[in-house]
């Protein structure tokens, strides 16, 4: 199976988290972090920073990789390999873009019911400063068939 590299940035300043309402395209109508596909020649971190700027008009000054999750969808031969980053430091004020509407949430009021169903499994690890790897298999209705998340010490970047 072919793996497609994607990024996801989550801005977390305890006790609040910045999420974006996806307005169009894949994941439209769901709250999510900010991210997307790599452009040719970009590193994962460069793509993460670019996507955050394009979608929320803020600049990541310090990123920390927290997760690596592989998403598989029944009937789709492509695996989405998503690199999840914590935006530890940023500049600018979040503003709405054509693709995303950013909003701050208290961590006790995260809108899990309006997010991808896997988020409730990995976001608590993220919020507790854990590093993790995972795999999620979705059916054709975006319901989870199976999932596995493991806390790790470090990422084997090869």
Secondary structure, DSSP 8 states (H G I E B T S, - for coil): -EEEEEEEEEEEETTEEEEEEE-SSTTTTSEE-B--B--TT--HHHHHHHHHHHHHS-EEEEEEEEEEEEEEETT--EEEEEEEEEEEEEES-----SSEEEEEEEGGG--GGGB-TTHHHHHHHHHTT-EEEEEEEE-TTS-EEEEEEEEESS----
